[in-house]
C-alpha cells in the first residue's frame, strides 16, 4: 500500500479469485483491521500480464527476499499467525 507496512508490523491480506478476477485486500492487524490497500486484476483483459491461456497462476505464502547483500548472517523471516485456504 502507498502508506506502507513497517518492519515487525502485523498485517493481514486476503486474496480471492472469482472467474478471471483476482482481488487483494491488505489490512493493518488481523482480518478485521483497517483496510490499507485494495487492488484487483482482470486476468483476461488484454495486456493485463495474465492474459495467457498457456500459463498457470499460483499463490505463495512466504517472502520473496529483498536481501541481496550476500553477508553470511543476513536472512529474511516471515511469521504466520493464521493461514486459511479454501477452494470453491
Residue, then its C-alpha position, 0 to 999 in steps of 0.5 A: x500500500x502507498x502508506x506502507x507496512x513497517x518492519x515487525x508490523x502485523x498485517x493481514x491480506x486476503x486474496x480471492x479469485x472469482x472467474x478471471x478476477x483476482x482481488x487483494x485486500x491488505x489490512x493493518x492487524x488481523x482480518x478485521x483491521x483497517x483496510x490499507x490497500x485494495x487492488x484487483x486484476x482482470x486476468x483476461x483483459x488484454x495486456x493485463x500480464x495474465x492474459x495467457x491461456x498457456x500459463x498457470x497462476x499460483x499463490x505463495x505464502x512466504x517472502x520473496x527476499x529483498x536481501x541481496x547483500x550476500x553477508x553470511x548472517x543476513x536472512x529474511x523471516x516471515x511469521x504466520x499467525x493464521x493461514x486459511x485456504x479454501x477452494x470453491 
